[in-house]
């Protein structure tokens, strides 16, 4: 226990969760005696009392925290975001990134560079030697799968938050059009590999998060 009080500007203060000074964390607000389970981030309850699937609860909680943080950082109430809008924004980014990684994977497979798709896994043997234990997906294949999964997760969250299915579909289609236009522009410019790599790196960087374009594009 650190004994540090919660920060006054912590967006979790709006969640309804209970701050526990004993454990220095946000805990479930369920009215149960001696209940100290950690609250799902952005939600008032723990995984057992949140009343929905854990993946959905985490997604909605993430959207809540992003929206509350945006409101706190904004000087204008007009710029404040609601959780539903945040989920839709994240869905759009997930579609864009998944499609870009999918295109890079297609190029890699076309070049028959299979080493970037599946790699061996190893463990240390009894005599200290390296022993191959199996295989796992890596590189672009893993990245595309990760972001495809996020697309499904955010689409489901949007639906469960009451956003019309048609609206979700239109948002995904718009994101796909942006990706298609970006890739078509790169092809039309006839960029050399290094320039193409830089263009994709900048595109991914503007979408947020870390980029790996310089590592995966030859």
C-alpha positions, 0 to 999 in steps of 0.5 A: 500500500502506498497510501497515496490519495486518488487524483482529483482529476482522475476521470475514473472519479466519474465512473461511480466506482469506489476509491479504496485507500487501503489498496490504492485503487478503484474498486467495485461499487456493489453493495456487498460487505468486505468486497474489494474487487477491482472495478473495470476501468471506466465502469463502476463495477468489477467483472462479476457485477458489471452485468455484461460481457467483460470485453464489452464492459472494457470497451465501453469503459475505455470509451467512457474514460476517453470521453471524460478525459476529452471533456476535462482537457477541453475549454469548450463544452462544444468540443466534449465527446460522448462515449458513443462517439468515441467508440465510433472514432475508434472503430474508424481507426481500427478499420483503417489500420486493419486494411493497411496491415492487410494490404502490406500482408498481401504484398508480402505474400505476393513476394513469397516472403513467408518468413514474415508470416509464421515463426518458430517458438523456442524454449530452453532445454534441460541442458541449456540448449535451444529447443524448438517448441512450435510455431506462431503467427507473427509480424504483419499477420499478427498485426492484421489479426489484432486490428481485425479483432478490434474492428469486431469489438468496437462494432459490437460495442457500438451496437450494444450502446444503441447505435444503429447497425446501419450507422456502424456499417456506413462508418466502416465503409467510409473508413474502407474508402479512405484506405482504398483512396490512400493506397491508390494514390501511392500506386499512382505516384509510383513511389520507390520502396523507401518512399512507399514505406515512409508514406505508410508510416506517416499514415499510420502515425497520424492514426495514433499509436506506434508504427512499424511500417519502417520494419515491415515494408521492404 
